[in-house]
């Protein structure tokens, strides 16, 4: 496991073990993801961050209205609500 160091406001540091899930997310940083949403849309873009509610921020995002990728629309920076995510895949 890799270690992460946290610095508190008083200057003290705390070493913490990083969980396998956190390591996986860190490995996805700046990689392109393909996210299928509950309404059938597919978003592709660079993974920038996530939060406790599984919301995902994608940069340079492109939206497809269906899985066959026929109609594309450039969106830019997007926040995808976690409750609307069906699947997430690394886009190769």
Buried (B, 14 or more C-beta within 10 A) or exposed (E): EEEBEEEEEEEEEEEEEEEEEBEEBEEBEEEBBBBBBEEEBBBBBBBBEBEEEEBBBBBBBBBBBEEEEEEEEEEEEBEBEEEBBEEBEEBE
